[in-house]
Amino acid sequence: MDANAQLIEHMMNPQNYGSMENADAQGIGKNPDNGEKVLIHLKVKEEAGKPVIEDIKFQAIGCSTTVVAGSIITTEAKGTDFDRAEDIVAFTLGMLDRVPPEEAACSEMVAVALKAAMDVYTQRQIDPDYPVISYKIKNSCETTEEVGDNQ
Amino acid sequence: MKTVMIEMHEVWLETMMAGFMSSGEKKEQLFDFAAIFFRHFTWLENELIEIGEAYNYDRNMMNVQAERLSDLLHRIIKKLGALDLQLEGSPDRELAHRISSDIRYITGVMMKMKDERVEAFSRALKYPGVALSEEATKAFTRFLFEESYKEYELILIYNYLKAHSDDAYLNRIFQILIDESQFHFKSFGNMMAKMGILSVPRIVMKELYQVEDVVQFLKDGIDEELAAKEECRALSEAVGKDSPELAAFFDFINMQEDYHITLMKDALAHYTKKETDV
């Protein structure tokens, strides 16, 4: 399946979309420029002393690119331990300067939402009432129009 | 009752999808049935409001992909049968009786519908009779995914606002906006089916329809409508070279957004006046 076909697949059937009852932690990635955001829900189990993402769901106020990013990243993260999930976050954030700004903002929102959810889970091991964390993204999906000579 | 409302929400969407993926006389019949299910959904919502039971528009994610229309119709019929049984526990016996009566008739008609092979999930990315360039195809595909979801979202937002308002002036506006979005949702869904990319819109987050600041929502909404006009204009330009027919359709949708803007401005003025009067 080529990249375009995969994108269509994720748009038609986004994986892991929806809310989760009795989530162990939630985290938010937010675009302060336009109010778009991603909410990630985690169900976590401890295996060999390490937290493992047993189940993951996401919801988005955003465009279809955000939904595709959410579908891909949550699929990658499901079943992994937090170390591997941190790698997924780092990898996603590391490639943002190589993609168009609007796509960068969408992927960053999902990545920081996942990071926020993991941070909430970690904090809740100390304080069970630790609130949901919301991280703001650095990229903006607002693209600036070039002013042509004829303007 | 909450479960019944959620399932009726799902049946409305599934029946719309069945309409998108079908052809001939039964297509319009399925859209008519979907409209009846949407009204059932609003009746059930109103009952929840009356008895003071908290609710939202969450539902299950649905995959309606099917090789034959009968596959989906059987699923809908089965769900309606279960829903009919659940209605036994409804406190409003008259409403339950009316809905049961509709379910019995509609399932009877659905059972007899002529089966057909479904092409709505083929991922062909080709619009019948139109040779779009790769760039135009991408723009068109993206537009359909974005806007079909957006119209579904708007239907739910205006429906929720209407359900929680007893202001006749505003409810007239909300109803027109619901009807407009239903038409757009139907138009884009039919196009998605023709392109082979039909899918159920994703679940709408609560905070979008449980609007806390209606004035701000309307102001933002007017900006969004202006952006939607620009999207339509850009898409009309992108497909215009390959298909004047599609371009004319998107110009039509572009101009329709002016109705929405006018209605939202009217609603905004009405809300602002109400707040000033208080």
HADDOCK unambig.tbl for C-alpha pairs under 7 A between the chains (distance, minus, plus):
assign (segid A and resid 12 and name CA) (segid B and resid 197 and name CA) 6.67 0.50 0.50
assign (segid A and resid 12 and name CA) (segid B and resid 199 and name CA) 5.19 0.50 0.50
assign (segid A and resid 18 and name CA) (segid B and resid 203 and name CA) 6.75 0.50 0.50
assign (segid A and resid 63 and name CA) (segid B and resid 146 and name CA) 6.47 0.50 0.50
assign (segid A and resid 64 and name CA) (segid B and resid 145 and name CA) 6.84 0.50 0.50
assign (segid A and resid 64 and name CA) (segid B and resid 146 and name CA) 5.99 0.50 0.50
